[in-house]
Amino acid sequence: MTTVQRRPANVGLDNSLIARLQKQLPSLIPPAIGIGAFLLLWQLFALFPGATLPGPVQVIQDTWILILYPFYDKGGIDKGLFWQILASLQRVAISYTLAAIVGIGLGILIGTNKKINQALDPLFQLLRTVPPLAWVPISLAALRQNEPAALFVIFITAIWPILINTAVGVKEIPSDYNNVAKVLQLSKKEYFFNILIPAALPYIFTGLRIAIGLAWLAIIAAEIVMSGIVGIGFFIWNAYQNNNVSEVILALVYIGVVGLILDKLMAWIQTLIVPGDGK
């Protein structure tokens, strides 16, 4: 009686994973070399006499506890980096969602109505050039509390790319599409969902992707100025005030990683909704 040797089911999965890693390895080598060279140069500059910034080795040594225990919570603002970043992300999520709703709605309105566009465009062009930090004292004076003021700063920073790109997308709808809609005598509802939104989606997502980066930048700026609130921005300012430069550098690394993840997440969502357009 012959026995049949059966290969474990996970062997095929392991081989597939190894094949994928081998395929992606050539594209991972240049970034790894670039990052390694940057860290090496940074470390060398930190060894020079009179250097004021710690090198990467010193940063890891000084912040090892923060790296190992990101989930600690001693109450108040004494929390690990996970909770600091989560608090900032929650503010971004709230204000970014509101900015997306209002920005897309206003963008469609001014994109479809020339008179409203002529009336509001100068105001929008003026307000969108105001830096996020300039909104901080205005928001504090108007709202009197740090939390709603921070939310407003994110909202007012993120809304402009969404609004402007949506309006451009609506204006750039091909005339053939509009002619077909007239021939078919589509209702306003049918035109909105079958012509306007699909045609403007690539522009809308371009605005959304730009806005998520600006929103993340704005929350950091707002939290640095607004003292006493949990968030990665205030963590940076507090570390600087206590002369913990290594903690500032570690927080900057985390901010960059989170910003990159947010951008890639928006690009992935864009590929799902607008196939072939997310890059």
Sequence and secondary structure as in RCSB ss.txt:
>XXXX:A:sequence
MTTVQRRPANVGLDNSLIARLQKQLPSLIPPAIGIGAFLLLWQLFALFPGATLPGPVQVIQDTWILILYPFYDKG
GIDKGLFWQILASLQRVAISYTLAAIVGIGLGILIGTNKKINQALDPLFQLLRTVPPLAWVPISLAALRQNEPAA
LFVIFITAIWPILINTAVGVKEIPSDYNNVAKVLQLSKKEYFFNILIPAALPYIFTGLRIAIGLAWLAIIAAEIV
MSGIVGIGFFIWNAYQNNNVSEVILALVYIGVVGLILDKLMAWIQTLIVPGDGK
>XXXX:A:secstr
        HHHHHHHHHHHHHHHHHHHHHHHHHHHHHHHHHHHHHHTSTT  S  HHHHHHHTHHHHH TT B S
TT B HHHHHHHHHHHHHHHHHHHHHHHHHHHHHHHH HHHHHHHHHHHHHHTTS HHHHHHHHHHHH SHHHHH
HHHHHHHHHHHHHHHHHHHHHTS HHHHHHHHHTT  HHHHIIIIIHHHHHHHHHHHHHHHHHHHHHHHHHHHHH
STTS SHHHHHHHHHHTT HHHHHHHHHHHHHHHHHHHHHHHHHHHHHSTTT  
